[in-house]
């Protein structure tokens, strides 16, 4: 998802990139708990029938599901923030906080937009200056990268 806004305090444009998220954290926890209740009920039913080994494997199954859901949902909260002003361009990446940050001089910035290998494979979209390039929006679909590349070029020209 690409979200563009104008920074109020100065003459700058902020672009926030984030992966699409079809379920909130609260909904995911409710789904997980509901699944655990059903798996526990099935495990208890078979345990009372004398097949007690079903219950521990049901618990392992729910543990694996919980770990998978957590790891997957953590990737959804990644953010990339691109701030463009007349003097500098900043790129910040992270999950819930800034983990990596780059700063370039806006007059020298160039947008690198190149295809990768096969016809339907993901494109590479990067912002760079003097041989240093930072890939942005690697989680975006190609159509979203098209829009982002157009908006970045337009914003750099306007700034």
C-alpha positions in Angstrom: 0.0 0.0 0.0 1.3 3.4 -1.0 0.2 6.5 1.1 1.4 10.0 0.1 1.1 13.0 2.3 2.4 16.5 2.6 4.6 17.3 5.7 3.0 20.4 7.3 6.0 21.9 9.0 8.2 22.1 5.9 8.0 21.9 2.1 8.3 18.1 2.0 6.4 15.0 0.8 6.2 11.8 2.8 5.5 8.5 1.2 4.6 5.6 3.5 4.9 2.0 2.1 3.4 -0.9 3.8 2.3 -4.5 2.8 -1.4 -5.2 2.4 -2.9 -6.5 5.5 -6.3 -8.3 5.3 -6.6 -9.1 9.0 -5.9 -7.1 12.1 -3.8 -8.4 15.0 -6.9 -8.6 17.2 -8.8 -10.6 14.6 -5.8 -12.9 14.1 -5.7 -13.7 17.9 -9.4 -14.4 17.9 -9.0 -16.8 14.9 -6.1 -18.5 16.7 -7.9 -18.9 20.0 -11.0 -20.2 18.2 -8.8 -22.8 16.3 -7.1 -23.8 19.6 -10.5 -24.4 21.3 -11.7 -26.6 18.4 -8.4 -28.5 18.3 -8.5 -29.0 22.1 -12.1 -30.2 21.9 -11.3 -32.7 19.2 -8.2 -33.8 21.1 -10.1 -34.3 24.3 -12.9 -36.2 22.5 -10.3 -38.7 21.1 -8.5 -38.9 24.5 -11.7 -39.9 26.2 -12.1 -42.6 23.5 -8.8 -44.1 24.5 -6.6 -42.5 21.8 -4.8 -40.2 24.2 -1.9 -39.6 21.8 -4.1 -37.3 19.7 -4.1 -34.5 22.4 -0.3 -33.8 22.5 -0.1 -33.8 18.7 -3.0 -31.5 18.6 -1.1 -29.2 21.0 2.0 -29.3 18.8 -0.1 -28.5 15.8 -1.5 -25.4 17.5 2.0 -24.4 18.6 3.2 -24.6 15.0 0.2 -22.7 13.8 0.8 -20.0 16.4 4.4 -19.6 15.5 3.6 -19.4 11.8 0.9 -16.8 12.3 3.1 -14.7 14.5 6.1 -14.7 12.0 3.8 -14.0 9.1 1.9 -11.2 10.9 5.2 -9.6 12.0 6.1 -9.1 8.4 2.9 -7.2 7.8 3.9 -4.5 10.2 7.0 -3.4 8.1 7.0 0.2 7.1 9.2 2.1 4.6 9.0 5.9 4.9 10.4 8.1 2.1 10.6 11.8 2.9 11.5 14.1 0.0 12.3 17.8 0.5 14.3 20.2 -1.7 17.6 19.4 0.1 17.5 15.8 1.2 15.7 12.5 0.7 15.4 10.2 3.6 14.5 6.5 3.5 13.6 4.8 6.8 12.8 1.1 7.1 11.6 -0.9 10.1 9.0 -2.8 12.0 7.2 -0.5 14.6 10.4 1.6 14.8 13.2 2.7 12.5 15.7 -0.1 12.0 17.6 1.3 9.0 17.9 4.8 7.7 19.5 6.4 4.6 19.9 10.0 3.6 20.6 11.3 0.1 20.8 14.8 -1.5 17.6 15.3 -3.4 19.2 17.1 -6.5 21.4 14.1 -7.1 18.9 11.4 -6.4 17.8 9.0 -9.2 15.1 6.4 -9.4 16.3 3.0 -10.5 13.5 1.0 -12.1 14.5 -2.3 -13.7 12.9 -5.7 -14.3 14.3 -8.8 -12.7 14.8 -11.9 -14.9 11.6 -13.6 -16.1 8.6 -11.8 -17.5 6.2 -12.1 -14.5 8.9 -11.8 -11.8 9.1 -8.8 -9.4 10.7 -5.6 -10.5 13.4 -3.8 -8.7 12.6 -0.3 -7.6 15.4 1.6 -5.9 16.4 5.2 -4.9 20.1 5.9 -5.3 22.9 8.4 -5.5 26.6 8.0 -6.5 26.6 4.2 -6.7 24.6 3.7 -3.5 21.1 2.4 -4.0 18.3 1.4 -1.6 15.6 -0.9 -2.8 12.1 0.3 -1.8 8.8 -1.5 -1.8 10.1 -5.0 -2.3 6.8 -6.3 -0.9 4.6 -4.3 -3.4 3.1 -5.8 -6.5 4.4 -4.8 -9.9 1.3 -2.6 -10.6 1.9 -0.8 -7.2 5.6 -0.4 -8.1 4.6 1.2 -11.4 2.5 3.8 -9.5 5.2 4.3 -6.9 7.9 4.9 -9.6 5.7 7.4 -11.3 4.9 9.2 -8.0 8.5 9.3 -6.9 9.7 10.8 -10.2 6.9 13.3 -10.1 7.7 14.2 -6.5 11.4 14.6 -7.1 10.6 16.9 -10.0 8.2 19.0 -7.9 10.5 19.2 -4.9 
